Amino acid sequence: MIIVDTSIWVEFLKQNPDFINEMESLLESKQVITIEPIFSELLYGTRNLKERSTVLSYWNVIPRIRFIEGTLIESAEFANKNNYHNIGIGLIDAILAKATIENNFLIWTLDKKLLNNLEKQFLYKSY
């Protein structure tokens, strides 16, 4: 499974041709999984009802990793342990990194700081 980061979703939703075919292929083959913070960021960035509806339509059909009590605290501890705050990786990306590593998923992101700090085995693709 591949966790698609907010940065990739933004490019896909903007219909950037560099991302359309691959993302559609991953979605059709049910290889994409998500976490709530990614879609929270996407929803927060919507500018109108059409964009909101599009984001929510994907949220409603994509499998997701469910959060359980303590996940955010554990993610903050994980970020502190890995010195993320000193290298510019925020809490949302720490949550994403932790979910990727713990579940042995791949990640597709444009975030260079995140890319540079995850093991190569967890990367799906970089541009």
C-alpha positions in Angstrom: 0.0 0.0 0.0 1.1 3.6 -0.6 0.3 6.6 1.5 0.0 9.5 -0.8 1.1 12.7 0.9 -0.8 16.0 0.7 1.7 17.4 -1.7 0.9 14.7 -4.3 -2.9 15.0 -3.7 -2.6 18.7 -4.4 -0.9 18.2 -7.7 -3.4 15.5 -8.7 -6.4 17.6 -7.7 -4.9 20.5 -9.7 -4.9 18.1 -12.6 -1.1 18.4 -13.0 -0.4 16.1 -16.0 2.8 14.8 -14.3 0.6 13.1 -11.7 -2.7 12.2 -13.3 -2.0 8.9 -14.9 0.0 7.4 -12.1 -2.4 8.5 -9.4 -5.4 7.2 -11.3 -3.7 3.9 -11.8 -2.9 3.6 -8.1 -6.4 4.5 -7.2 -8.0 2.1 -9.6 -5.8 -0.8 -8.4 -6.6 0.1 -4.8 -3.0 0.6 -3.8 -3.7 3.9 -2.0 -4.3 4.2 1.7 -4.5 7.4 3.7 -4.6 8.9 7.2 -7.0 11.6 8.5 -4.4 14.4 8.8 -3.7 14.3 5.0 -7.3 14.8 4.2 -7.7 17.4 7.0 -5.0 19.4 5.3 -6.6 19.0 1.9 -10.0 20.0 3.2 -8.6 23.0 5.0 -7.1 24.2 1.7 -10.4 24.0 -0.3 -11.6 27.3 -1.6 -15.2 26.4 -2.6 -17.9 23.8 -2.3 -16.8 22.0 -5.5 -13.3 21.5 -4.2 -14.6 20.5 -0.8 -17.0 17.9 -2.4 -14.1 16.5 -4.5 -11.8 16.0 -1.5 -14.6 14.5 0.6 -15.6 12.1 -2.3 -12.0 10.7 -2.2 -12.0 10.6 1.6 -15.2 8.5 1.6 -13.8 5.8 -0.6 -10.1 5.4 0.1 -9.1 2.9 2.8 -7.5 4.6 5.8 -5.5 3.9 8.8 -7.7 4.6 11.8 -6.4 6.6 14.6 -6.7 5.2 18.1 -6.3 7.1 21.3 -2.7 8.0 21.9 -1.7 8.1 18.2 -0.9 11.8 18.3 1.0 11.6 21.5 3.0 8.6 20.2 3.7 10.5 17.0 5.0 13.5 18.9 7.3 11.2 20.9 8.4 9.6 17.6 9.2 13.0 16.2 11.1 14.1 19.2 13.1 10.8 19.3 14.0 11.3 15.6 14.9 15.0 16.1 12.2 16.0 13.5 11.5 19.4 15.0 15.2 20.4 14.5 15.3 19.4 10.9 12.0 21.1 9.9 9.6 18.1 9.9 6.3 19.1 11.5 3.8 16.9 13.4 1.6 16.0 10.5 4.6 14.7 8.6 5.8 12.9 11.7 2.4 11.2 11.9 2.8 10.3 8.2 6.3 9.0 8.7 5.4 6.9 11.7 2.4 5.4 9.9 4.5 4.6 6.9 7.3 2.9 8.9 5.0 1.0 11.4 2.8 -0.5 8.6 5.7 -1.1 6.2 3.9 1.0 3.6 5.4 3.1 0.9 5.1 6.9 0.8 4.7 9.2 -2.2 5.6 12.7 -1.3 7.2 15.8 -2.7 8.4 16.9 0.7 12.2 16.9 0.4 12.8 17.0 4.2 10.6 14.0 4.7 12.2 12.2 1.7 15.6 12.8 3.1 14.7 11.4 6.5 12.9 8.2 5.6 14.6 5.0 4.8 14.8 4.5 1.0 12.8 1.3 1.4 9.7 3.3 2.2 9.7 5.7 -0.8 7.4 5.1 -3.7 8.6 7.7 -6.2 10.3 11.0 -6.2 10.5 13.7 -8.8 
